[in-house]
Amino acid sequence: MRRPDGRRHSVYGRTRAETARKLAVAIRDRDSHAPPSATMTLAAFLTRWLREDATPRLRPRTAERYALDVKRASKAILRG
């Protein structure tokens, strides 16, 4: 399987069925993360990234810190 950046991603399992399941999950995960559109603002992208990608994988305190950083960065960008 190829990643969006073109690099290969290998999937292994004990049986062919297990490998097929893991491959299906990897492909679904790859395809569900659509790249940002050309019209999406940085603030909107960071908010989406925080909600969909970062927060589910982070410890609660780390997620809170990232949310604060995104909020500060968005304000700084708007100020110019």
A tleap script that builds the chain and sets N, CA, C and O, in Angstrom:
source leaprc.protein.ff14SB
mol = sequence {
  NMET ARG ARG PRO ASP GLY ARG ARG HIE SER
  VAL TYR GLY ARG THR ARG ALA GLU THR ALA
  ARG LYS LEU ALA VAL ALA ILE ARG ASP ARG
  ASP SER HIE ALA PRO PRO SER ALA THR MET
  THR LEU ALA ALA PHE LEU THR ARG TRP LEU
  ARG GLU ASP ALA THR PRO ARG LEU ARG PRO
  ARG THR ALA GLU ARG TYR ALA LEU ASP VAL
  LYS ARG ALA SER LYS ALA ILE LEU ARG CGLY
}
set mol.1.N position { 0.853 -1.172 0.000 }
set mol.1.CA position { 0.000 0.000 0.000 }
set mol.1.C position { 0.894 1.230 0.000 }
set mol.1.O position { 1.954 1.230 0.626 }
set mol.2.N position { 0.478 2.259 -0.688 }
set mol.2.CA position { 1.224 3.518 -0.727 }
set mol.2.C position { 0.562 4.547 0.181 }
set mol.2.O position { -0.662 4.672 0.215 }
set mol.3.N position { 1.374 5.264 0.901 }
set mol.3.CA position { 0.895 6.369 1.725 }
set mol.3.C position { 0.634 7.565 0.821 }
set mol.3.O position { 1.069 7.573 -0.330 }
set mol.4.N position { -0.075 8.579 1.326 }
set mol.4.CA position { -0.327 9.769 0.502 }
set mol.4.C position { 0.957 10.459 0.040 }
set mol.4.O position { 0.970 11.109 -1.005 }
set mol.5.N position { 2.034 10.318 0.815 }
set mol.5.CA position { 3.298 10.950 0.425 }
set mol.5.C position { 4.099 10.098 -0.556 }
set mol.5.O position { 5.200 10.482 -0.950 }
set mol.6.N position { 3.552 8.937 -0.957 }
set mol.6.CA position { 4.195 8.097 -1.950 }
set mol.6.C position { 5.055 6.978 -1.379 }
set mol.6.O position { 5.460 6.075 -2.112 }
set mol.7.N position { 5.340 7.024 -0.079 }
set mol.7.CA position { 6.143 5.964 0.524 }
set mol.7.C position { 5.311 4.705 0.708 }
set mol.7.O position { 4.085 4.770 0.798 }
set mol.8.N position { 5.976 3.566 0.763 }
set mol.8.CA position { 5.287 2.297 0.964 }
set mol.8.C position { 4.968 2.082 2.437 }
set mol.8.O position { 5.695 2.535 3.321 }
set mol.9.N position { 3.874 1.389 2.677 }
set mol.9.CA position { 3.473 1.018 4.032 }
set mol.9.C position { 3.196 -0.478 4.027 }
set mol.9.O position { 2.314 -0.947 3.307 }
set mol.10.N position { 3.946 -1.227 4.828 }
set mol.10.CA position { 3.791 -2.678 4.872 }
set mol.10.C position { 2.880 -3.082 6.020 }
set mol.10.O position { 2.872 -2.455 7.080 }
set mol.11.N position { 2.111 -4.143 5.787 }
set mol.11.CA position { 1.209 -4.680 6.795 }
set mol.11.C position { 1.518 -6.169 6.937 }
set mol.11.O position { 1.643 -6.880 5.940 }
set mol.12.N position { 1.641 -6.631 8.167 }
set mol.12.CA position { 1.966 -8.032 8.413 }
set mol.12.C position { 0.926 -8.659 9.326 }
set mol.12.O position { 0.271 -7.966 10.105 }
set mol.13.N position { 0.778 -9.973 9.226 }
set mol.13.CA position { -0.115 -10.726 10.089 }
set mol.13.C position { 0.298 -12.181 10.119 }
set mol.13.O position { 1.098 -12.620 9.293 }
set mol.14.N position { -0.238 -12.929 11.060 }
set mol.14.CA position { 0.093 -14.355 11.166 }
set mol.14.C position { -0.545 -15.174 10.053 }
set mol.14.O position { 0.020 -16.163 9.586 }
set mol.15.N position { -1.735 -14.743 9.637 }
set mol.15.CA position { -2.429 -15.465 8.573 }
set mol.15.C position { -2.752 -14.494 7.445 }
set mol.15.O position { -2.671 -13.277 7.609 }
set mol.16.N position { -3.112 -15.048 6.318 }
set mol.16.CA position { -3.484 -14.203 5.179 }
set mol.16.C position { -4.737 -13.390 5.505 }
set mol.16.O position { -4.841 -12.229 5.107 }
set mol.17.N position { -5.684 -13.986 6.224 }
set mol.17.CA position { -6.920 -13.290 6.588 }
set mol.17.C position { -6.632 -12.126 7.536 }
set mol.17.O position { -7.196 -11.043 7.383 }
set mol.18.N position { -5.761 -12.347 8.506 }
set mol.18.CA position { -5.405 -11.282 9.438 }
set mol.18.C position { -4.708 -10.133 8.708 }
set mol.18.O position { -4.980 -8.965 8.984 }
set mol.19.N position { -3.822 -10.459 7.789 }
set mol.19.CA position { -3.130 -9.446 7.008 }
set mol.19.C position { -4.112 -8.661 6.138 }
set mol.19.O position { -4.000 -7.442 6.008 }
set mol.20.N position { -5.069 -9.367 5.548 }
set mol.20.CA position { -6.079 -8.699 4.721 }
set mol.20.C position { -6.913 -7.731 5.558 }
set mol.20.O position { -7.229 -6.633 5.101 }
set mol.21.N position { -7.271 -8.129 6.778 }
set mol.21.CA position { -8.042 -7.243 7.670 }
set mol.21.C position { -7.227 -5.998 8.014 }
set mol.21.O position { -7.733 -4.877 7.956 }
set mol.22.N position { -5.963 -6.207 8.373 }
set mol.22.CA position { -5.114 -5.072 8.724 }
set mol.22.C position { -4.916 -4.134 7.545 }
set mol.22.O position { -4.902 -2.914 7.711 }
set mol.23.N position { -4.763 -4.702 6.352 }
set mol.23.CA position { -4.606 -3.892 5.155 }
set mol.23.C position { -5.864 -3.081 4.873 }
set mol.23.O position { -5.777 -1.909 4.504 }
set mol.24.N position { -7.022 -3.691 5.042 }
set mol.24.CA position { -8.288 -2.975 4.818 }
set mol.24.C position { -8.418 -1.800 5.788 }
set mol.24.O position { -8.861 -0.719 5.400 }
set mol.25.N position { -8.037 -2.009 7.035 }
set mol.25.CA position { -8.094 -0.935 8.025 }
set mol.25.C position { -7.114 0.177 7.656 }
set mol.25.O position { -7.456 1.356 7.742 }
set mol.26.N position { -5.901 -0.187 7.247 }
set mol.26.CA position { -4.901 0.814 6.872 }
set mol.26.C position { -5.359 1.639 5.675 }
set mol.26.O position { -5.176 2.856 5.650 }
set mol.27.N position { -5.951 0.985 4.691 }
set mol.27.CA position { -6.445 1.706 3.512 }
set mol.27.C position { -7.596 2.629 3.883 }
set mol.27.O position { -7.663 3.764 3.412 }
set mol.28.N position { -8.503 2.143 4.729 }
set mol.28.CA position { -9.626 2.978 5.160 }
set mol.28.C position { -9.125 4.198 5.926 }
set mol.28.O position { -9.618 5.306 5.718 }
set mol.29.N position { -8.142 3.998 6.817 }
set mol.29.CA position { -7.595 5.123 7.573 }
set mol.29.C position { -6.908 6.131 6.658 }
set mol.29.O position { -7.052 7.342 6.832 }
set mol.30.N position { -6.164 5.622 5.689 }
set mol.30.CA position { -5.472 6.509 4.753 }
set mol.30.C position { -6.472 7.334 3.947 }
set mol.30.O position { -6.288 8.537 3.761 }
set mol.31.N position { -7.516 6.689 3.475 }
set mol.31.CA position { -8.478 7.367 2.610 }
set mol.31.C position { -9.427 8.291 3.365 }
set mol.31.O position { -9.990 9.210 2.770 }
set mol.32.N position { -9.611 8.067 4.649 }
set mol.32.CA position { -10.548 8.896 5.412 }
set mol.32.C position { -9.951 10.238 5.797 }
set mol.32.O position { -10.691 11.145 6.180 }
set mol.33.N position { -8.645 10.392 5.708 }
set mol.33.CA position { -7.994 11.647 6.066 }
set mol.33.C position { -7.758 12.452 4.805 }
set mol.33.O position { -6.674 12.429 4.222 }
set mol.34.N position { -8.789 13.159 4.399 }
set mol.34.CA position { -8.700 13.972 3.185 }
set mol.34.C position { -7.755 15.137 3.419 }
set mol.34.O position { -7.761 15.729 4.499 }
set mol.35.N position { -6.953 15.473 2.436 }
set mol.35.CA position { -6.059 16.623 2.588 }
set mol.35.C position { -6.865 17.910 2.663 }
set mol.35.O position { -7.999 17.962 2.187 }
set mol.36.N position { -6.293 18.942 3.253 }
set mol.36.CA position { -7.024 20.206 3.341 }
set mol.36.C position { -7.254 20.790 1.954 }
set mol.36.O position { -6.423 20.652 1.056 }
set mol.37.N position { -8.381 21.435 1.802 }
set mol.37.CA position { -8.690 22.053 0.508 }
set mol.37.C position { -7.877 23.329 0.355 }
set mol.37.O position { -7.338 23.859 1.326 }
set mol.38.N position { -7.800 23.803 -0.854 }
set mol.38.CA position { -7.023 25.013 -1.137 }
set mol.38.C position { -7.656 26.243 -0.498 }
set mol.38.O position { -6.970 27.237 -0.262 }
set mol.39.N position { -8.939 26.189 -0.219 }
set mol.39.CA position { -9.626 27.352 0.357 }
set mol.39.C position { -9.713 27.294 1.876 }
set mol.39.O position { -10.194 28.241 2.498 }
set mol.40.N position { -9.258 26.203 2.487 }
set mol.40.CA position { -9.333 26.069 3.940 }
set mol.40.C position { -8.295 26.984 4.597 }
set mol.40.O position { -7.132 27.010 4.193 }
set mol.41.N position { -8.727 27.727 5.604 }
set mol.41.CA position { -7.803 28.607 6.315 }
set mol.41.C position { -6.943 27.783 7.258 }
set mol.41.O position { -7.288 26.650 7.595 }
set mol.42.N position { -5.835 28.347 7.677 }
set mol.42.CA position { -4.956 27.652 8.606 }
set mol.42.C position { -5.675 27.405 9.931 }
set mol.42.O position { -5.542 26.331 10.518 }
set mol.43.N position { -6.425 28.378 10.397 }
set mol.43.CA position { -7.162 28.208 11.648 }
set mol.43.C position { -8.163 27.067 11.544 }
set mol.43.O position { -8.295 26.272 12.475 }
set mol.44.N position { -8.867 26.977 10.424 }
set mol.44.CA position { -9.824 25.885 10.237 }
set mol.44.C position { -9.112 24.544 10.151 }
set mol.44.O position { -9.585 23.551 10.705 }
set mol.45.N position { -7.976 24.508 9.458 }
set mol.45.CA position { -7.215 23.274 9.357 }
set mol.45.C position { -6.721 22.815 10.722 }
set mol.45.O position { -6.850 21.641 11.069 }
set mol.46.N position { -6.150 23.746 11.503 }
set mol.46.CA position { -5.640 23.378 12.823 }
set mol.46.C position { -6.753 22.918 13.751 }
set mol.46.O position { -6.569 21.982 14.528 }
set mol.47.N position { -7.895 23.564 13.673 }
set mol.47.CA position { -9.033 23.151 14.496 }
set mol.47.C position { -9.489 21.744 14.127 }
set mol.47.O position { -9.755 20.922 15.005 }
set mol.48.N position { -9.578 21.468 12.834 }
set mol.48.CA position { -9.962 20.127 12.381 }
set mol.48.C position { -8.923 19.093 12.782 }
set mol.48.O position { -9.268 18.003 13.238 }
set mol.49.N position { -7.642 19.437 12.610 }
set mol.49.CA position { -6.573 18.527 12.985 }
set mol.49.C position { -6.635 18.200 14.473 }
set mol.49.O position { -6.493 17.045 14.873 }
set mol.50.N position { -6.847 19.219 15.274 }
set mol.50.CA position { -6.904 19.018 16.717 }
set mol.50.C position { -8.077 18.119 17.097 }
set mol.50.O position { -7.924 17.213 17.917 }
set mol.51.N position { -9.241 18.363 16.510 }
set mol.51.CA position { -10.449 17.616 16.845 }
set mol.51.C position { -10.387 16.172 16.328 }
set mol.51.O position { -10.713 15.237 17.060 }
set mol.52.N position { -9.972 15.992 15.082 }
set mol.52.CA position { -10.074 14.675 14.458 }
set mol.52.C position { -8.830 13.808 14.592 }
set mol.52.O position { -8.941 12.587 14.697 }
set mol.53.N position { -7.656 14.413 14.590 }
set mol.53.CA position { -6.430 13.633 14.563 }
set mol.53.C position { -5.681 13.620 15.886 }
set mol.53.O position { -5.285 12.560 16.372 }
set mol.54.N position { -5.490 14.779 16.458 }
set mol.54.CA position { -4.627 14.875 17.630 }
set mol.54.C position { -5.316 14.447 18.933 }
set mol.54.O position { -4.801 13.592 19.654 }
set mol.55.N position { -6.457 15.028 19.228 }
set mol.55.CA position { -7.104 14.798 20.522 }
set mol.55.C position { -7.382 13.323 20.828 }
set mol.55.O position { -7.140 12.899 21.958 }
set mol.56.N position { -7.873 12.528 19.890 }
set mol.56.CA position { -8.125 11.125 20.226 }
set mol.56.C position { -6.870 10.332 20.601 }
set mol.56.O position { -6.967 9.302 21.267 }
set mol.57.N position { -5.703 10.803 20.182 }
set mol.57.CA position { -4.466 10.060 20.427 }
set mol.57.C position { -3.643 10.620 21.582 }
set mol.57.O position { -2.637 10.021 21.964 }
set mol.58.N position { -4.046 11.745 22.139 }
set mol.58.CA position { -3.239 12.427 23.136 }
set mol.58.C position { -3.792 12.253 24.542 }
set mol.58.O position { -4.965 11.935 24.738 }
set mol.59.N position { -2.922 12.469 25.505 }
set mol.59.CA position { -3.372 12.539 26.890 }
set mol.59.C position { -4.200 13.813 27.045 }
set mol.59.O position { -3.988 14.776 26.309 }
set mol.60.N position { -5.135 13.832 27.985 }
set mol.60.CA position { -6.015 15.003 28.126 }
set mol.60.C position { -5.266 16.325 28.315 }
set mol.60.O position { -5.619 17.324 27.689 }
set mol.61.N position { -4.249 16.344 29.158 }
set mol.61.CA position { -3.517 17.589 29.419 }
set mol.61.C position { -2.773 18.063 28.159 }
set mol.61.O position { -2.709 19.261 27.883 }
set mol.62.N position { -2.222 17.127 27.414 }
set mol.62.CA position { -1.532 17.487 26.174 }
set mol.62.C position { -2.520 18.059 25.166 }
set mol.62.O position { -2.215 19.038 24.484 }
set mol.63.N position { -3.693 17.459 25.069 }
set mol.63.CA position { -4.723 17.960 24.154 }
set mol.63.C position { -5.145 19.378 24.545 }
set mol.63.O position { -5.350 20.224 23.674 }
set mol.64.N position { -5.276 19.642 25.850 }
set mol.64.CA position { -5.624 20.990 26.310 }
set mol.64.C position { -4.543 21.993 25.914 }
set mol.64.O position { -4.843 23.108 25.488 }
set mol.65.N position { -3.288 21.588 26.060 }
set mol.65.CA position { -2.173 22.477 25.717 }
set mol.65.C position { -2.147 22.757 24.207 }
set mol.65.O position { -1.946 23.897 23.787 }
set mol.66.N position { -2.347 21.734 23.415 }
set mol.66.CA position { -2.392 21.926 21.969 }
set mol.66.C position { -3.542 22.850 21.576 }
set mol.66.O position { -3.383 23.699 20.699 }
set mol.67.N position { -4.703 22.688 22.221 }
set mol.67.CA position { -5.852 23.548 21.919 }
set mol.67.C position { -5.519 25.001 22.231 }
set mol.67.O position { -5.881 25.899 21.471 }
set mol.68.N position { -4.836 25.233 23.335 }
set mol.68.CA position { -4.433 26.593 23.697 }
set mol.68.C position { -3.440 27.142 22.665 }
set mol.68.O position { -3.537 28.301 22.263 }
set mol.69.N position { -2.498 26.317 22.243 }
set mol.69.CA position { -1.526 26.753 21.235 }
set mol.69.C position { -2.205 27.094 19.911 }
set mol.69.O position { -1.850 28.078 19.263 }
set mol.70.N position { -3.183 26.278 19.510 }
set mol.70.CA position { -3.914 26.547 18.266 }
set mol.70.C position { -4.686 27.849 18.384 }
set mol.70.O position { -4.722 28.640 17.441 }
set mol.71.N position { -5.301 28.075 19.529 }
set mol.71.CA position { -6.056 29.309 19.742 }
set mol.71.C position { -5.135 30.524 19.667 }
set mol.71.O position { -5.476 31.523 19.033 }
set mol.72.N position { -3.979 30.442 20.305 }
set mol.72.CA position { -3.020 31.553 20.271 }
set mol.72.C position { -2.487 31.791 18.870 }
set mol.72.O position { -2.354 32.936 18.440 }
set mol.73.N position { -2.180 30.712 18.153 }
set mol.73.CA position { -1.655 30.852 16.791 }
set mol.73.C position { -2.700 31.483 15.878 }
set mol.73.O position { -2.370 32.320 15.038 }
set mol.74.N position { -3.952 31.084 16.040 }
set mol.74.CA position { -5.020 31.651 15.218 }
set mol.74.C position { -5.168 33.138 15.457 }
set mol.74.O position { -5.346 33.904 14.510 }
set mol.75.N position { -5.097 33.559 16.714 }
set mol.75.CA position { -5.194 34.990 17.024 }
set mol.75.C position { -4.017 35.754 16.451 }
set mol.75.O position { -4.183 36.860 15.936 }
set mol.76.N position { -2.826 35.172 16.536 }
set mol.76.CA position { -1.632 35.843 16.009 }
set mol.76.C position { -1.718 36.002 14.501 }
set mol.76.O position { -1.312 37.032 13.964 }
set mol.77.N position { -2.233 35.009 13.821 }
set mol.77.CA position { -2.375 35.069 12.362 }
set mol.77.C position { -3.391 36.148 11.973 }
set mol.77.O position { -3.183 36.888 11.012 }
set mol.78.N position { -4.475 36.228 12.720 }
set mol.78.CA position { -5.503 37.219 12.407 }
set mol.78.C position { -5.015 38.644 12.633 }
set mol.78.O position { -5.422 39.569 11.929 }
set mol.79.N position { -4.133 38.815 13.628 }
set mol.79.CA position { -3.588 40.148 13.906 }
set mol.79.C position { -2.621 40.584 12.810 }
set mol.79.O position { -2.417 41.776 12.579 }
set mol.80.N position { -2.030 39.596 12.141 }
set mol.80.CA position { -1.128 39.901 11.029 }
set mol.80.C position { 0.243 40.069 11.496 }
set mol.80.O position { 1.140 40.331 10.695 }
savepdb mol mol.pdb
quit
